[in-house]
Amino acid sequence: MKRTIGFTLTVLVFVVLLATLYASAGAAAAAPDGKAIFMAQKCNMCHSVPTAGIERTTKSEKMAGPDLVNVKMDAAAITKFLHKETEMDGKKHPKEVKLPDAETKALVDWVLAQKK
């Protein structure tokens, strides 16, 4: 009888530990990484972010977007600009960013966090 209880407790502890590991891995996966999104969307083709070690890849000054350190817009304005809902300096963003809300928020929050 004691052997069965010991085995049951061992299995129970193992299951709880396994569930805890899966829950923490799921939480980490649920939080999108703004820098990874920036790179995956190829924002670095036009924009530099020197604080993150990112230099734009385009050599064309016509295609070059602004450096994204110390951005003065708020999160709502940036989001609208990325979705081509508003203009900046009389122009809309050249590429409409189509991301889920959580990823858009992570991207915008990451850009806003880039300060010198």
DOLUM-294949 format. One record per residue: residue in one letter; chain; x negated, y negated, z negated of N, C-alpha, C, CB in turn. Coordinates in steps of 0.1 Angstrom, whole numbers, plus 5000, padded with zeros to 4 digits. Atoms other than C-alpha are relative to their C-alpha. Glycine has a CB too. Layout:
<nodes>
A | A | X | Y | Z | X | Y | Z | X | Y | Z | X | Y | Z
...
</nodes>
This chain:
<nodes>
M | A | 4992 | 5012 | 5000 | 5000 | 5000 | 5000 | 4991 | 4987 | 5000 | 5009 | 5000 | 4988
K | A | 5009 | 5012 | 5000 | 4972 | 4975 | 4991 | 4993 | 4998 | 5013 | 4990 | 5002 | 4988
R | A | 5007 | 5000 | 4988 | 4955 | 4984 | 5023 | 5009 | 4993 | 5011 | 4996 | 5014 | 5005
T | A | 4991 | 5006 | 4991 | 4986 | 4974 | 5043 | 5002 | 4985 | 4998 | 5014 | 5008 | 4999
I | A | 4999 | 5014 | 5003 | 4990 | 4941 | 5025 | 4988 | 4993 | 5004 | 5003 | 4999 | 4985
G | A | 5013 | 5006 | 4996 | 4953 | 4933 | 5031 | 5000 | 4998 | 5015 | 4989 | 5008 | 4995
F | A | 5000 | 5000 | 4985 | 4956 | 4941 | 5068 | 5010 | 4989 | 5005 | 5004 | 5014 | 5006
T | A | 4990 | 5009 | 4996 | 4988 | 4921 | 5071 | 4996 | 4985 | 4997 | 5014 | 5002 | 4992
L | A | 5006 | 5013 | 5003 | 4972 | 4891 | 5053 | 4989 | 4996 | 5010 | 4995 | 4999 | 4986
T | A | 5011 | 5003 | 4991 | 4942 | 4893 | 5076 | 5005 | 4996 | 5014 | 4990 | 5012 | 5001
V | A | 4994 | 5003 | 4987 | 4963 | 4894 | 5107 | 5008 | 4986 | 4999 | 5010 | 5011 | 5004
L | A | 4993 | 5012 | 5002 | 4984 | 4865 | 5094 | 4991 | 4988 | 5000 | 5008 | 5000 | 4987
V | A | 5011 | 5010 | 5000 | 4953 | 4844 | 5087 | 4995 | 4998 | 5014 | 4989 | 5003 | 4990
F | A | 5005 | 5000 | 4986 | 4940 | 4852 | 5122 | 5010 | 4992 | 5009 | 4997 | 5014 | 5005
V | A | 4990 | 5007 | 4992 | 4973 | 4841 | 5138 | 5001 | 4985 | 4997 | 5014 | 5007 | 4998
V | A | 4999 | 5014 | 5004 | 4975 | 4809 | 5118 | 4988 | 4992 | 5006 | 5000 | 4998 | 4985
L | A | 5012 | 5007 | 4995 | 4939 | 4800 | 5128 | 5000 | 4999 | 5015 | 4987 | 5008 | 4996
L | A | 4998 | 5000 | 4986 | 4946 | 4809 | 5164 | 5010 | 4989 | 5004 | 5004 | 5013 | 5006
A | A | 4990 | 5010 | 4997 | 4977 | 4787 | 5164 | 4995 | 4986 | 4998 | 5013 | 5002 | 4992
T | A | 5006 | 5013 | 5003 | 4958 | 4758 | 5149 | 4990 | 4996 | 5011 | 4992 | 5001 | 4986
L | A | 5009 | 5003 | 4989 | 4931 | 4761 | 5176 | 5007 | 4996 | 5012 | 4991 | 5012 | 5003
Y | A | 4993 | 5003 | 4988 | 4956 | 4761 | 5204 | 5007 | 4987 | 4998 | 5011 | 5011 | 5002
A | A | 4993 | 5013 | 5002 | 4975 | 4732 | 5189 | 4991 | 4988 | 5001 | 5007 | 4999 | 4986
S | A | 5010 | 5011 | 4999 | 4944 | 4710 | 5186 | 4995 | 4999 | 5014 | 4988 | 5002 | 4990
A | A | 5004 | 5000 | 4986 | 4933 | 4720 | 5221 | 5011 | 4993 | 5009 | 4997 | 5014 | 5006
G | A | 4989 | 5006 | 4993 | 4968 | 4710 | 5234 | 5001 | 4985 | 4998 | 5013 | 5007 | 4996
A | A | 4999 | 5014 | 5004 | 4967 | 4677 | 5216 | 4988 | 4992 | 5008 | 4998 | 4997 | 4985
A | A | 5012 | 5006 | 4993 | 4932 | 4669 | 5231 | 5003 | 4999 | 5015 | 4987 | 5008 | 4998
A | A | 4997 | 5000 | 4986 | 4945 | 4679 | 5266 | 5011 | 4990 | 5003 | 5004 | 5014 | 5004
A | A | 4988 | 5009 | 4997 | 4976 | 4657 | 5262 | 4995 | 4985 | 5000 | 5010 | 5002 | 4989
A | A | 5005 | 5014 | 5000 | 4955 | 4625 | 5257 | 4992 | 4998 | 5012 | 4992 | 4997 | 4987
P | A | 5008 | 5002 | 4987 | 4944 | 4614 | 5292 | 4988 | 4991 | 4997 | 5009 | 4994 | 5010
D | A | 5012 | 5007 | 5001 | 4909 | 4600 | 5296 | 5000 | 4989 | 5011 | 4988 | 5009 | 5001
G | A | 4999 | 5011 | 4990 | 4910 | 4565 | 5312 | 4988 | 5000 | 5010 | 5000 | 4987 | 4992
K | A | 5011 | 5000 | 4991 | 4875 | 4567 | 5326 | 5001 | 5011 | 5010 | 4987 | 5002 | 4992
A | A | 4999 | 4989 | 4991 | 4881 | 4601 | 5341 | 5011 | 4997 | 5011 | 5004 | 5013 | 4993
I | A | 4990 | 5004 | 4991 | 4913 | 4587 | 5357 | 4995 | 4990 | 5010 | 5013 | 4995 | 4993
F | A | 5006 | 5010 | 4992 | 4894 | 4557 | 5370 | 4992 | 5006 | 5011 | 4991 | 4990 | 4991
M | A | 5009 | 4993 | 4990 | 4869 | 4580 | 5387 | 5008 | 5008 | 5010 | 4989 | 5008 | 4993
A | A | 4992 | 4992 | 4991 | 4895 | 4604 | 5400 | 5008 | 4993 | 5010 | 5009 | 5009 | 4991
Q | A | 4992 | 5009 | 4991 | 4915 | 4576 | 5416 | 4991 | 4993 | 5009 | 5009 | 4991 | 4992
K | A | 5010 | 5006 | 4992 | 4883 | 4564 | 5432 | 5000 | 4985 | 4999 | 5001 | 5004 | 5014
C | A | 5000 | 5015 | 5002 | 4887 | 4529 | 5417 | 4986 | 4995 | 5001 | 5005 | 4997 | 4986
N | A | 5014 | 5004 | 4999 | 4849 | 4528 | 5416 | 4995 | 4997 | 5015 | 4991 | 5011 | 4994
M | A | 5003 | 5004 | 4986 | 4849 | 4524 | 5454 | 4999 | 4985 | 5001 | 5010 | 5006 | 5010
C | A | 4999 | 5014 | 4998 | 4858 | 4488 | 5450 | 4996 | 4992 | 4987 | 5015 | 4996 | 5003
H | A | 5003 | 5007 | 5013 | 4853 | 4480 | 5412 | 4988 | 5005 | 4993 | 5013 | 5001 | 4992
S | A | 5011 | 4996 | 5009 | 4823 | 4480 | 5390 | 5005 | 4998 | 4985 | 4987 | 4991 | 5002
V | A | 4997 | 5002 | 5015 | 4825 | 4485 | 5352 | 4986 | 5003 | 4994 | 5011 | 5011 | 4995
P | A | 5014 | 4998 | 5005 | 4789 | 4479 | 5340 | 5000 | 5005 | 4986 | 4993 | 4987 | 5001
T | A | 5000 | 4995 | 5013 | 4798 | 4486 | 5304 | 5001 | 5015 | 4999 | 5011 | 4993 | 4992
A | A | 4999 | 4986 | 4999 | 4806 | 4521 | 5314 | 4990 | 5007 | 5010 | 5015 | 5004 | 5004
G | A | 5010 | 4994 | 4991 | 4777 | 4525 | 5338 | 5005 | 5003 | 5014 | 4994 | 5012 | 4994
I | A | 4994 | 4997 | 4987 | 4799 | 4524 | 5369 | 4998 | 4988 | 5009 | 5016 | 5002 | 4998
E | A | 5002 | 5010 | 4990 | 4789 | 4505 | 5400 | 5009 | 5004 | 5012 | 4985 | 4999 | 5004
R | A | 4992 | 4997 | 4988 | 4811 | 4501 | 5430 | 4992 | 5007 | 5011 | 5007 | 4987 | 5005
T | A | 5007 | 4993 | 4990 | 4802 | 4523 | 5459 | 5001 | 4994 | 5014 | 5006 | 5014 | 5002
T | A | 4999 | 5007 | 4987 | 4814 | 4501 | 5488 | 4989 | 4989 | 5001 | 5014 | 4994 | 5002
K | A | 5010 | 5011 | 4998 | 4787 | 4478 | 5502 | 5007 | 4988 | 5006 | 4989 | 5005 | 5010
S | A | 4993 | 5011 | 4994 | 4813 | 4456 | 5519 | 5006 | 4990 | 4990 | 5012 | 5006 | 5009
E | A | 4995 | 5011 | 5009 | 4820 | 4423 | 5501 | 5015 | 4998 | 5003 | 4992 | 4987 | 5002
K | A | 4985 | 5002 | 4997 | 4854 | 4422 | 5519 | 5008 | 5010 | 4992 | 5002 | 5002 | 5015
M | A | 4993 | 4989 | 5007 | 4864 | 4455 | 5502 | 4998 | 4999 | 4985 | 4996 | 5013 | 5005
A | A | 5004 | 5000 | 5015 | 4848 | 4447 | 5468 | 5011 | 4993 | 4992 | 4987 | 4993 | 4998
G | A | 4991 | 5005 | 5009 | 4872 | 4442 | 5440 | 4992 | 4993 | 4988 | 5010 | 5010 | 4994
P | A | 5007 | 5006 | 5011 | 4864 | 4423 | 5408 | 4994 | 5010 | 4990 | 5009 | 4990 | 4992
D | A | 5006 | 4992 | 5011 | 4842 | 4436 | 5380 | 5011 | 5001 | 4990 | 4986 | 4992 | 4995
L | A | 4989 | 4998 | 5010 | 4865 | 4450 | 5354 | 4996 | 5000 | 4986 | 5007 | 5014 | 5003
V | A | 5004 | 5003 | 5014 | 4847 | 4439 | 5323 | 5006 | 4987 | 4996 | 4985 | 5000 | 4998
N | A | 4994 | 5012 | 5006 | 4865 | 4413 | 5301 | 5012 | 4995 | 5009 | 4990 | 4989 | 5000
V | A | 4988 | 5003 | 4993 | 4898 | 4415 | 5321 | 5009 | 4991 | 4992 | 5007 | 5012 | 5005
K | A | 4992 | 5010 | 5008 | 4920 | 4385 | 5311 | 5015 | 5003 | 5000 | 4997 | 4987 | 5005
M | A | 4986 | 4996 | 4999 | 4954 | 4401 | 5320 | 5004 | 5009 | 4989 | 5003 | 5006 | 5014
D | A | 4996 | 4991 | 5010 | 4975 | 4419 | 5295 | 5004 | 5014 | 5007 | 5012 | 4995 | 4992
A | A | 4997 | 4987 | 4995 | 4985 | 4456 | 5299 | 5012 | 5000 | 5009 | 5002 | 5010 | 4988
A | A | 4988 | 5000 | 4992 | 5020 | 4449 | 5313 | 4997 | 4994 | 5014 | 5011 | 4992 | 4993
A | A | 5003 | 5006 | 4987 | 5006 | 4426 | 5340 | 4991 | 5008 | 5009 | 4993 | 4986 | 4997
I | A | 5008 | 4991 | 4993 | 4979 | 4450 | 5350 | 5008 | 5011 | 5006 | 4988 | 5006 | 4991
T | A | 4992 | 4989 | 4995 | 5004 | 4478 | 5353 | 5008 | 4996 | 5012 | 5009 | 5006 | 4988
K | A | 4992 | 5005 | 4989 | 5027 | 4458 | 5375 | 4991 | 4997 | 5012 | 5007 | 4987 | 4996
F | A | 5009 | 5003 | 4989 | 4998 | 4447 | 5396 | 4996 | 5013 | 5007 | 4987 | 4993 | 4996
L | A | 5004 | 4987 | 4994 | 4986 | 4484 | 5401 | 5012 | 5006 | 5007 | 4995 | 5009 | 4989
H | A | 4988 | 4995 | 4993 | 5022 | 4493 | 5411 | 5005 | 4991 | 5011 | 5011 | 5003 | 4989
K | A | 4997 | 5009 | 4989 | 5023 | 4465 | 5436 | 5013 | 4992 | 4997 | 5001 | 5007 | 5013
E | A | 4987 | 5007 | 5004 | 5052 | 4448 | 5417 | 4997 | 4985 | 4998 | 5005 | 5006 | 4987
T | A | 5004 | 5014 | 5002 | 5033 | 4415 | 5413 | 4987 | 4997 | 5007 | 4999 | 4997 | 4985
E | A | 5012 | 5004 | 4993 | 5005 | 4395 | 5428 | 4990 | 4994 | 4991 | 5003 | 4990 | 5012
M | A | 5010 | 5007 | 5007 | 4972 | 4382 | 5416 | 4993 | 4992 | 5010 | 4990 | 5010 | 4992
D | A | 5007 | 5009 | 4990 | 4957 | 4352 | 5433 | 5007 | 5001 | 5014 | 4985 | 5003 | 5001
G | A | 4993 | 5000 | 4987 | 4984 | 4355 | 5460 | 4999 | 5013 | 5007 | 4996 | 4989 | 5008
K | A | 5001 | 4987 | 4993 | 4976 | 4391 | 5468 | 5004 | 5012 | 4991 | 4985 | 5003 | 5004
K | A | 4997 | 4988 | 5008 | 4989 | 4425 | 5458 | 4988 | 5009 | 5000 | 5013 | 5007 | 5007
H | A | 5011 | 4991 | 5001 | 4966 | 4453 | 5448 | 5000 | 5008 | 5013 | 5002 | 5010 | 4988
P | A | 5000 | 4993 | 4987 | 4954 | 4470 | 5480 | 5005 | 5014 | 5001 | 4985 | 5000 | 5005
K | A | 4996 | 4986 | 5000 | 4962 | 4505 | 5469 | 5010 | 5002 | 4988 | 4988 | 5010 | 4998
E | A | 4990 | 4998 | 5011 | 4994 | 4514 | 5449 | 4995 | 5012 | 4992 | 5014 | 5002 | 5006
V | A | 5004 | 4989 | 5009 | 4984 | 4535 | 5420 | 5013 | 5007 | 4995 | 4992 | 4994 | 4987
K | A | 4988 | 4991 | 5003 | 5009 | 4564 | 5416 | 4995 | 5010 | 4990 | 5006 | 5006 | 5013
L | A | 5003 | 4991 | 5010 | 5003 | 4580 | 5383 | 5011 | 5002 | 4990 | 4987 | 4996 | 4992
P | A | 4991 | 5000 | 5010 | 5024 | 4593 | 5355 | 4998 | 4989 | 4990 | 5000 | 5014 | 4992
D | A | 5001 | 5011 | 5010 | 5031 | 4567 | 5328 | 4989 | 5001 | 4990 | 5013 | 4998 | 4993
A | A | 5010 | 4997 | 5010 | 5008 | 4583 | 5303 | 4986 | 4997 | 5006 | 5001 | 5014 | 4994
E | A | 5013 | 5002 | 4993 | 4979 | 4583 | 5328 | 4998 | 4985 | 5003 | 4999 | 5008 | 5012
T | A | 5001 | 5014 | 4997 | 4986 | 4547 | 5339 | 4996 | 4992 | 4987 | 5013 | 4994 | 5006
K | A | 5003 | 5007 | 5013 | 4986 | 4536 | 5302 | 4986 | 5003 | 4996 | 5010 | 5005 | 4989
A | A | 5014 | 4997 | 5004 | 4953 | 4554 | 5296 | 4990 | 4993 | 5008 | 4998 | 5016 | 5001
L | A | 5009 | 5008 | 4991 | 4937 | 4538 | 5326 | 5000 | 4985 | 4996 | 5005 | 5002 | 5015
V | A | 4999 | 5014 | 5004 | 4949 | 4503 | 5317 | 4993 | 4998 | 4987 | 5015 | 4995 | 5000
D | A | 5006 | 5002 | 5013 | 4939 | 4507 | 5281 | 4985 | 5001 | 5000 | 5006 | 5011 | 4990
W | A | 5014 | 4999 | 4998 | 4905 | 4519 | 5291 | 4993 | 4988 | 5006 | 4996 | 5013 | 5009
V | A | 5005 | 5013 | 4994 | 4900 | 4489 | 5314 | 4999 | 4989 | 4990 | 5009 | 4997 | 5013
L | A | 4999 | 5011 | 5010 | 4911 | 4465 | 5287 | 4990 | 5002 | 4989 | 5014 | 5000 | 4994
A | A | 5010 | 4998 | 5010 | 4886 | 4481 | 5263 | 4986 | 4997 | 5004 | 5001 | 5015 | 4995
Q | A | 5013 | 5003 | 4995 | 4857 | 4473 | 5285 | 4996 | 4985 | 4998 | 4999 | 5003 | 5016
K | A | 5004 | 5013 | 5004 | 4842 | 4443 | 5268 | 4984 | 4999 | 4999 | 5006 | 4996 | 4986
K | A | 5014 | 5002 | 5002 | 4807 | 4428 | 5269 | 4997 | 4995 | 4986 | 4994 | 4990 | 5011
</nodes>
